[in-house]
């Protein structure tokens, strides 16, 4: 298998698909992958398709052809494009009933992608119709090509560019009438299988509707749309046909949505909209039939259509509350689906309710909100029913099953829509359900669940319903179903602000929660979460209970709760510690932190290796580190800078243990990250009072980083710079730290795919460099370190990792800011250094930024790039910026792989002019996004 030939490729395909030796199969697979990358794969794949020896070879050849066109079209010289096109059309024309569907799809995609890329193919649709339509066997692949072609227009692999896309859309619009006639003609053919042809034409028609190739006036009154509605109205329609008819109607409705956004002025279009609305409303009866026949797949299809209808008419719904639009009937259809017995049907509608609530909230129009109040009341009633557990269910809902996920989504939705009916009214509505005699346990639990989700929005002064609810929960018997008790406890936690306002209830609530916390029946997690919320809301009133809370912290591992819940409880207790007088705070804090550090010390002193540490167990150092971190992070007393912070002594005493943890577990990234997090919050809490830790911490981190390359050490370094770089006695050791970090960092990033494989290192290193520029710019700018850091950042411009790239851009911004003309004395000493750097490397910076923006970066990352360009322009001025831009734009390809012009000279000039004359980052960002679309 050393050289490429048809026979050798056949051997490799046979070894891969028919061999029994795993090693040989893996070897063949790698060889075939390399073959697909080679220039020879074009002709060999073509030959394989001609020979048609076996299914595997045909599939491989079709896939290869599609991949080559998609990813390597630039390999072919333009004069070969026509012969490739003719060969592919020949292969398409030879497809028959026995050809595998996967091969048909791959060849169809190959033809479609070629039509999109090949600029010299002026009328691909008409050419394909003329060549293939007369042959009955070619109808099926032709329909597939016509389907996938509009779908491929926005393929990120093809990178057609905005100019070519616009040209393609014009081609498709011009061919739309011919395609519609062809599809209608296919429906009438009696020599074709009716079900199969209906499925194919509906799928193709939908694809053309999605790109809005037909004017709205043509999309309803044609045989295809009528067929879709007719199939949806017939109970005997098969599942596949029903699915395709649904896709078709949803695509049709999306056309209406677009015409509304563009502004509808034509009366005939208003008439078409009304007709389509009426046709969808006629599907209410078939919906009821699907429910009666328990055909959930069809029910889901109708639900999608009704929801899409409301999406299409969404802004009409919100027009005038005094004269509601006829499309309000659409919400009744959607609510019909929400009332279906299967919660999966209701879930399809959730995005619509989110959209409605967001719009009503933004408009803040009471009359408009009142219009939708009955609909939201019906929605909440339906969600209450859907949230009920099965009556024979024992125990609690298991996390991460479908019903648990659904209830989580219900929770989010209720919090979003509750303001429309009023949280108090919703709470009351559920309370009335609780008061109904003989209410079942599952109804009670669901009502409490709904109440739990609106409780925080009820005014703390409420005295009518909540006191009765709280009293009933506190007096709940142990015989009550465990799920009811669990949800009731969570509700108590959500009422924390009300409890803070009604201090007389606090003692009883705490006793109730402490009792539940000690249970072994599953209630403890709910009790811990509720107690955390009450600690957070009732901080001052909980101070007198601190001794009990310390006991809870001591006994944490006796409760049936996981570590995340335990950490939450420690956070709540720490918030109370913060309110203690100084003489009480430090001993209590030392005691609670000690509960976590003592077991950690035992782990470091044991002979057990790090491999024996089981994640999430008591033998895992992270188990204790995270707890200590939560306490340090949230115990934040108001201490003047001149007074020693109560955490300082604890932190200094803990340092030898932290140092041992870093030594013992240095190769475990997870443990190191959590340890660095503990150090970070400790230093942030006591700030400059942690000065005696700086030198030993830096000394150890530098050694460990050189060996292990954990980027969390870079992050801790940036915290140290932020806190201590303005201190003259620390600046020297901090610059030495940067020098020590640079060599291993650059060594790592200069390896093959070093940037791509180590985005965290890029992120943390340039965050560190930015901190130096923030805190001690002159010292860094005049050092020999700035040039290699800048050059590394130039290379890292192209990294398409969101956080890492953002840190690189922030480094450039923070650097260039010091080059601005400013009266500030620090600017005066830094400015000449930055100007020299910008003049020397500005051209390379602009070149790399433009190349990265066009070919590597996502559009949401371009705002940061724009800010760098804006700051560079401020430093070097337009006279220098103009040639930088001209050189960068000149380096871009003038044509895409298919020979089409990517960006005209006018577009290049317009972009350059916008960047040079813009006074704001926003204007440059918008210009950059528009410009990069020309190449994507």
N, C-alpha and C positions, 0 to 999 in steps of 0.2 A: 504493500500500500504506500509506496514511496512517491509514485508519480500519479498524476490525474489522467484517467481515461474512462470511457464508458464502462468497460468491463471491470476495472478496479473499483469503481463506484458501486457497481452491482454487487461485487463481493462484500464490500463494506456494509451495504444495506442488508444483505442476506445475513451477515454476521450479527448485525444489530437486532434484527427483528426475528430471526429464526434460529440463532445460536443458543446453546445451552450453557456456555462458559461465561460467567459474569464478568471476569476480567477482560476477556476478548470483546464482550459487548461494550464495556466501558471504553476500551481502546478504539473500537469502531466508531462509537459515538463521538469521541473527541476528534477523530480523523475527519468524520463527516462535517463536524462543525468548522474545522479549519478549511475543508474543501469549499463550504458555502461562502467563506470569506474571500476565496480566491477569484481571480478574473476568469478562470477556466469554467467556473460553475455555470456561467450564462449558457455557453454552447452545449455543455454536457447535459444540463437540465432540460434544454430544448430537445436534445436527441432522445433522452429517456422518455419524454412525453410522446414523441413520435413512435417509439418502439412499443410502448405499452406492454412490457413484459409481465409485470405483476402489480398488484394493488399497492404494496409497500413502496416500490420504486416510483410508481405514478404519484403517490401522495408526497413522497420526498421531493420529487422533481417540481411538483406544483407549488409546494411550500417554499422551495428554494427560489423559484422564479418570483414569487410574491415578495419574499424577503429582500431579494436583490433589487427589485424595482423600488421597494420602500426605503431601503437603507443605503444602497450603493449605486443609485442610478447615474451618479456623476462619473462612474467608471467607463460608461459607454460614450464613444464619440457621437456627436449629433447625427452623422450620416447613417448610423446603424439603427436609429430609432424606428424608422419606417419598417425595416425588415423584422424587427422585434414585434412591432404591432401586428404585422401581417401573420407572423408565425403564431402569435397568441390567439388571434381571431380564428386561425385554422384549427388550433387545439380546441377552442370553444365550440367550433362547428362540428367537431368529431365526437362531442359528448353524446352518449346515448343512455338508454334506460338502465344499463348495467353499471354506469359510472358512479362511483361512490360520491355521496353528497359532500364529503369533506374536500374531495378533489375539485368538485364543481365550485365550491365556495372559494378555495384558494386561487383557482384560475380566474374566477370572476373578480376577485379582489386585485389580482395582478393586472387585469385589463382596465379596471376602474382606476387604479393608481397610475397606470401608464397614461390614461386619458387626461388625468389631472396634471401630471408632470410635463407631458409632451406638448410644448407650446406650438409646434408645427402642425399638430392634429387639430385642425380648425373646427370641425363639426363631428365630434366623436359619436354623439347620440344618433344623429341622422345616419352616419356611416354604418353603425352597428344595426340599426333598424333595417336599412336597405340590404345589408349583407346577410343577416341572420333571420329576420322575421319570416321570409317565405318558406323556411324549412321547419316543419313541425317539430323535429327532434331538438332543434336549436332554440325553441321558444323558452324552455326552462332555464338554460344558462343565461339567455338574454334577459329574462326577468330578474335573475339574480344579479347580473351586472348592473341593470338599471336600479336595483334596490341599493346595492352597496356604494354606487358612485356618489350619490348625495351624502351618504353617511361618512364618506372618507374625506370630505372637503376640509374638515377641521382636524384631521389627523395630525398629532404633534410629530409623528415620524416623517411625514412628507414635507413639512415646513414649506408650504406653498407660498406664503407671504401674502400680505393684504392685497397687493395689486393683482396677483394671479387669482386669488380667491374671488375678487370682484369680477374679473374676466370670466371665470368659471360660472359664477352665478348668472351672469348675462347669457352665457351659452345655454345654461339649463333653462332659464326663463324663456329663451327663444325656442327651445325644443319642447317645452312643457305641453303645448297643445298636441304635438305629434305623439308624445308619450301617452297622453290621456286617451287619444284615439286608439292607439295600439292596445292599451290595457282594456279598453271597452270592447275592442274587437276580439281580444283573447277570451273575454267572458262569453262571447256569442258562439265560439267555435264548438262544434259538436264532436269533433274528432279528438278532443282532449278530455281527460278526466275532470269532471266538473268541480268536485271538492278540491282537488289539487290545484286547479287553475284559479279558483276563487281565493284560496289561501295565498297563492303566489302574487296575484294581482293586488290584493289588499295590502300585503306587506310592502310591495313596491310603491303603491299609491301613498301609503303612510309615510314612507321615507321622503317622498317629494312634497308632501304636505308639511312635514317638519321644517323644511328649508323655505317654505312659503313661496314655492315656485308658481302657484296658481293664484290669480286674484280672488278675493273673497267672494265676488259675485259668481264665480265658477265652481266653488267647492261644494255647494250643497245640491244644486240642481244638475247633477250628473249621475250616470248609472252606477258608478262606484260608491259614492256616498249613499245613494239610495239602497244599494245592496247591503252595505254595512248596517244601516238602520233596520232593514228588513230581516237580516240574519239575527240581529239582537232581539227582535220582537218575537221570533219563533222559538218555542220551547224545545223543538227537536234539533236545533242547531248543535253540531258537534263541538266538543270542548276547544279544539284547536282553532276551528273557524270562528268560534265565539271570541277567543283571545285576539285573533287578528282583526276582527271587526271592532273590538274594543280599542285596540291600538289606533285604528283608523279614525274612530270618532274622537278620541283624545287628541290626536294630531290635528284633526279638523278644528277642534275647539281652541287649540293653541294658535291657529291662524287668526281667529277672532281676537284673541288676547293681543296679538301683535298689531292688528289693524287699529285697535283702540289706543295703543301706546303711540302709534304714528298719527292718530287723529282721524276719525272717520267723518267724512263730509258728505258722502254719497248716500242719498235717500235709499237707493236700491240695496246698499249694504246694510242699512238699518233693517230693511225688510228681510234680508237673508238671515240676519242675526235672530230676528224674531222667529223665523221658520225653524232654524236650528234649535232654538230654545224649546219650541213646541215639540219638535221631534224627540228631543231628549226627555221631555216630560212624559211623552207617550210610553217611555220605557218603565214607568212606575209599575204597571200591571205585570210585565215580564219579571220585574224584580220580585214582586210578591210570589209569583209562580216559582221562581228559583228558591225562595225561602221555603215554600210549601214542600218542594221536592228535595229540600236539604242539599241542593247543589251549590256548595259554598264557593267553588271556583267561579261560577257565573255570578253569584251574589257579589263577590269581590270585584268582578269586572264592572257591574252596574255601579257599585260604590265609587270606583275610580272615575267613571264617566260623570256621575253627579258632582263629585268633588272638582273635577276639571271644569265642569260647567260654571260652578261658582267662582273658580279661579279666573275664567274667561270674562265673567261679568263683575269681577270683584269691585271695580271702582264705580260701577253703576249702583251696586248695593249701598254705597256710602254717599250717594249724590245729594238727596234732599229728604230729610226725615219727615217733612210735612207731606211730601208726595212720594211714598215709597215706590221704587221701580218694580216692574213685573217680575224681575229676576229674583226677588226675595223668595219666591216660591222654590227656587233652587236650594235654599238653606233647609226648607222642609224636607226635600228629597234626601239631603245629606243626613239630617237628623233621623230620618227613617232608617238609614243604614247604621247610624250610631246605636239605634235601638235593637239591632239584630242580636240574637243570642250569643254569637261568636265574637269575642272581644277583638279578634284579629281584623274583623271587618271595620269595627269602630276606629281602630288604630290608623287606618288608611286616611281618615279625615283629619287627623290631629294637626297636620301642617296648616290646614285652612283656618282652624280656630286660633292657632298661634298668630297667623298673619292678620286675622281680624282684630284680635286683642291688641296687637302692636299698633295697628293703624288707629284704632279708637283711642288708645292711650295718647298717641302723638297729637291727634286732633283735639282732644280734650273738649268735646262738644257734648253737653249733657243730653240734649234732645236726640242726638244721633246714638249715644250710648243707650238711652232708654228704649230706642227702637229695637235693639238686639237683646234686651233683657230677657224676654220670654224664650228666645232661642237658647241662651246660655243656661237658663233655669232647666230647660229640657235636657241640655247637654250634661249638666251636673247630675241630674236625676239618673240619666242613663249610665254615667260613669260610676255612680254609687252602686247600681245593679251589677255592672261589669266587675267591680272591685270585690264583690262578695266571693268568699271561699266556698268550696263544696261543703254541704252540710255534714257529710260523713268524714270530713278531714280532721285528723288528729294532729295535735302539735302546731308548730309554726310553719310559715311558708319557707321552703328551702330557697336560700339565696341562689341567684344566677340561673333559675329555671325561667321558662317563658312567662309564666304568670307574674313572677317577682319582677321581671323586667318591665312587663306591661304596667304594673302598679307604680313603678318608679316613673314611667312616662305620664301616667295619670296624675301623679303628684305634681310633676312639673307643669302640666297643662292647667290644673286647677289653680295653682299659684298665679298663673298668667291671666286667666280669665275671670278670677273671683271679683276683681274690682268692678266689673260690668254689672253684676247683681248686688255687690256689696258683701264683704267678708262676713259682716255681722249677720246679714240676712241668710247667707249660706250656712253659717254655724247654727242659726236658729232652725233652719229647715231640717237639718240633720238631727237637732235636739228633739224636734217633734216626732221624728221616726223612733228615737229611743224611748219616747214616752208611750208609744202605742202598746197596749197590753199584748202579751204573748209574742213580742218581737223575738225572732229567732236569733241565735248567737251570731250567725254569719251576717245578718243585717245590722246588728249592733256593732260588730267589728268594723264593717264597711262604713257605717255612719261616723264612728270615731276616727277612722282613717281619713275621711273627707274633712272632718273638723280639725284634725291635726294639721292639715295643709293650709288652712286659712287662719289658724289660731293667732299667729304672730301679728296679723294685720288688724286684729280687733283692739279697740281702744282699751288701755289698761283700767279705765274708770268704769267699764261695763259691770253692772251689778244685778242684772236680771237673770241671765242664763248661766254664765260661767260659774258662779258660786254653787249652783245646783249640780252642774257637771262635775266640778272638783269634789264636792261632797260625795256624790255617787261613786266616783272612782276610788276615793279614799276608803269607802266602806264596802268595796267590792269583795265578795266572799272568795275563798280559795277554791270553791267548786266551780266558779266561773271559768269558761273555756280559756285555755292558756293564751290563745291568739287575741282574745278580747282584752285580757289583762295586759298583754305585751303592748298592743296599740294604745290602750288607755294610759300606760306609763309614758309612752312617747308623747302623747297629747299633753300630759302634765309638763313635760320638758318644753314643749312649744308655748305653753302658757306662762313661761318664766317672767315675762315683763308684767303680766297681770299679777303674778304672785309677788313680785317686787313692790307693786303698788298696794298689795293687801298683805302686809307683814304678819297679820294675825294668823294667816294660813300657813306660814313658812314652817313652823315647828312640826305641824301634822304632816306636811308634805315630805319633809326630810325624814321623819320616822318611817313613813310609808315607803320611800325610796330605799332607805337603808335596809329595811326588811326584805324588799325585792332583790336588792343587790346580793344578799346572802343566800338567795335561793339557788338550787341546783337544777332547776326545771327549764332554763332558757330565758328567764326574765332578767337575769343580771345585766346583759348588755344594754337592754332598754333603760334599766334603772341607772346605769353608769352614764349613758348619753343624756338622760334627763337631768341628772345631778350636775353634769358638766354645764348644761345650759343655765341651770339655776345659779351655779357659782358665777357664771359670766354676767348674768343680769342683776344679781343681788349681792354684789361684792361687799359693800359696806355692812349690810345686814348679816352677812355670813361670818364676819370677823369673830363674833362670839362663839362660833362653832369650830374654831380652828383646831382645837385639840382633837375633836372627833374626826376632822378631815385628815390630820396627821396619822391617826390610827388607821384610817382607810388606806392611806398611802403605804403604811407599814404592812397591811394585810392584803395588798393588791393581788398577790398570787393565790390567795385563798378563794378569790371570786371566780366565777365561771365566765370569764370574759377574755377576748383575744387581746393582743398587745396594742393594736391600734386604738381600741376602746379604752384600754388602761392609760395610754398616752393622753387621750382626750381628757380623762378624769384628772390626771396630773396637771394638765394645762389649767383646768378649772380651779384646782386647789392652789396653783401658783398665782392665779389672779387674785385670790383672797390673801395669800402671803404678802402681796404687794401693798395691801392696805394696813398691814400690821405696823405698830410703832417699831422704831429701829431696834430697840433692845429685845423685842420678841422675834423680829424678822430673821436676824442672822442665825440664831440657834435652831429655829424651826426649818429654815432653808437648808442649813448644814445637815440636819437630821434627815430630811426628805431626799436630798441629793445623796447622802450616805447610803440610804436604802438601795440605791442603784449602783453606786460605785464599789461597795463591798463585794457583791457577787462578781463584778467585772474584774476586781483585783484578784479574786480566787481563780478566775479563768486564766489570767495572765501568768499566775504563779504555778498553774498546773502544768504537767508534762505533756498534756494532750496537744496534738498538732492542730493547725487551723482546719484541716480536713474533717476533724471530728465535730466541728461547730455546725449544728443542723440549723438551717435557716428558720427563723421565727421561734426557735426553742430557747429555753433558758441557757443552753450551752453556747448560744450564739452571742458574741459580744455586742452585735447591733441591737439585740433585745434590750440591753441595759443602756447602751449609748444613746439610743433614741429617747428613752425615758428621761435620762439626765438632761438631754438637749431640750426637751419640752419644758422642764422645770426652769432651767437657766434662761431660756428664751422668753418665758412669760412672767417671770418674777422681775418686774420692772418698776421699782420704787422711785419716787421723785427725789433724787439726791443731788445737791449742789456739787459742782466740780471740785470745790475746796474740801469736801468731806469724803472720806473713804467709802466707796461703794461696798455694801454688804457681801457682794459676790466676789470681790477681789481676793480676799483671804481664802475662800473656798476654791477659787480657780488656781491660785498659786499652790495650795496644798494638793490639788488634784493633778498638777502638771506631771510629777514623776510617774503616776499611773498612766496618764494619757501618752506619755513618751514611751512607756513599755508596750502599750497597745500598738503604737505605730511601728515599733521594732518587730514585735512578735508576728503581727498580721500584715506586714508591709506588702506582701504579694497579692493580698485579697483586696481588689478594687472597691468592692461594696463596703467592707469594714473601714477602709481608708476614707472613702467619701463621707461616711457617717461621722467618723472621728473629726474630719476637717469641718464638718457642719457644726459639731459641738464647739470646736475651737472658734469658729466664726461667730456664733451667737454669744459665746463667752466674751470675746474681745469687743464685739459691738455693744454689749451691755455695759462694760466697765470702761471702755474707750481707752484714753491715755494712761489710765491707772494700771493697765496690763503691761506696762513698759518693761518690767523685769523678765517677762516671758519672751520678748522679741528676739533677743540674741540666741538663746537655746533653741527656740522654735525654728528660726531660720537655719541654724546650723544643721539640725536634724532633717528638715525638709529638703534642703539642697542635696544632702547625701542620698536620701531615699529617692528623690526625683531622678537623679542621675542613673539609678539602677532600675527603678520601676516605671518611670514616665507617667505616673498618675497625675492627670491634669488638675485634680482637686487641690494639689499643693500650689499650683499657680494661682488658683482662686483665693486660697488663704493668703498668699503673697499679696494679692491685690487689696485684701482687707487691711493687711499690715501697712501697705503704702498709704491707703486712705486715712488711716488713723494716726500714723507716726511720721509720714514724710515731711511734714511741716516742722518737725522737731529737729534742731540742728545736730543733736547727739545721735540721732537714728539714721539720718540721710545717707551716711557713708556705708553702713551695713546693708541698707536697703538697695543701694546701687550695686554693691557686691552680690547681693542675692540675684538681681536681674542678670548680671554677668554670668553667674553660675547656672541660671536657668536657660540661658540662650543656647549654649552648645548642645545639650541633650535635646532641646526642642527642635532646633534646626536639623539635627541629625535624624530625628524621627520624621519630620515633614519632608525631608529631601529623599526619603526612600521612595520606591515605586508606589504610586497611588497614596503617598504619605498624607497629603492634605485630605483626600477623600475618605481615607480610613481612620483619620484622627480628628474629626470635626470638633470634639470637645477640647482638645489641646489647642486648636486654632482659636476657638472661642475664648478660652481662659487666658491664653497668652496675650492676645490683643486687648482683652479686658484689662489685664495687668499693665500693659504698655500705656493704655489710655489713662489709667489711674496715675501713673508717673507724670503724664502730660498735664493732668488736672492739678496735681499736688506739688510737683517740683519740676516744672517744664524746663527751666533754664539749665538745670543740672543734667537732664537727659539730653537736651538738644545740643549742648556743647560737648557731650561725651562721644566716644567713637562707636557707641552702641546704636545710635539712631539710624545710621545709613543701612546696616544689615537688617534692622527691624523693618525699615521702610521697604527695602527690596523684597523681603519675605512677604510683606503685605501686598506688594504689587502682584506677586504670583497667586496669593490667596484670593485676589479679587474674583476669580472665576469659580470659586467653590460655591456650589448651589445648595448649601446647607443654611437654613434660615438664620439660626442663632449665630453660627460661626461667621457667616458673611456680614451680618449686622455688626458684630464686634470689630471686624476688619474696617468696615466703613466708618464706624464711630472713632476708630483710631485715626483715620485720615482727617476726619472732621475736627477732632480735638487737637490734632497737630496744626492744621491749617488756620484754626481760629486764632492762634498766637501770632499769625502773620498779618493780621488785619491792622490797619492804622488805628491806634487807640491811645488815649492819653494815659492809660494805666501804666505804671512804671514797669510792671512785669512784662507787658507787651513790648515796651520799648527795648528791653534787653533781649527778648526772644525774637522779635520781628526779623531782624537781618538774617538770623540763622534759618528761620522758616522760609523766607524769600529765596535764599540761596538754594535750599533743598528743593523748593517748588520749581524754580527755574531750571535746575539740573535734571530733575526727574518728572517734571510736569507732563512732558510729552508722552513718556512711558505710562504715566498714570492714566491720562485720558485715553490712550490707545487700549490699555487693558480694561478700563471701565466700559468703553464702547463695545469691545469684542465680547466681554463677559455678558453685558446687557443683551446683546443680540443673540448670542449662541448658547449661553449657559444658564443665566439667572431667570427665575420665575418673575412674572410681572409684578407680584406683590413686593418684590425686593428692590424694585427700581427707585422707590422714593429715597432710600438711603444713598443710592448712587447719585441721584440728582442733587442731594445735599452736598456731597463731596465736590461735584462739578461747580456748584454755586460757590462754595468756600474757596476752591482753587481760583475761580475767576476773581474773587475779592482780593486774593493775594497777588496774582501775577498781572491782572488787568486784561482787558479785551485784546490789546495789541499782541500779547503773548498767547492768549487763549485761542485766538482765531487760527494760527498755524497748527497748534496742538490738535484742534478739532479737525482741520482740513486733512492732516496726515492720518488721523484715526479713521475718518470716513473714506478716504482714498483706499484704505486697506480692505474695506469690505467688498464682498463679491458683487459684481454688477449684474450678474444673471444667476438664476437658480439652476439646479441640475438639469432641468428640462429646457433650458434656453430662454426662459422668460425673464424680463427685466425685473430685478428685485426692487430697486429704488431708482427713480429717475433723478437726473441732476437737479431738477427743480425741488424735489422732495429732500434731497441732501442739503441743498442750500437753505431751504426753509427751516429744517431742523437746526442747522448751524446758527442761522440768524436768530431763532427763538432762544437758544441757549445764551447767545451773546447779549441779547437785549433784555432778557428776563431779570426782574428784580427779586423774584421770589423762587423758593425751592419748588413750590407747588406747580408753577408754570413750566419749569424744566422737567419735573416729574411727568406731567401730562404729555409734554412733547416727546419725552423718552419712550413712554408707553406706546404712543401712536407710531413713533419711528420704528421701534423693534417689531411691531406687527408686520412691517413690510418684509421681514425675513423669517417669519414664523409660520 
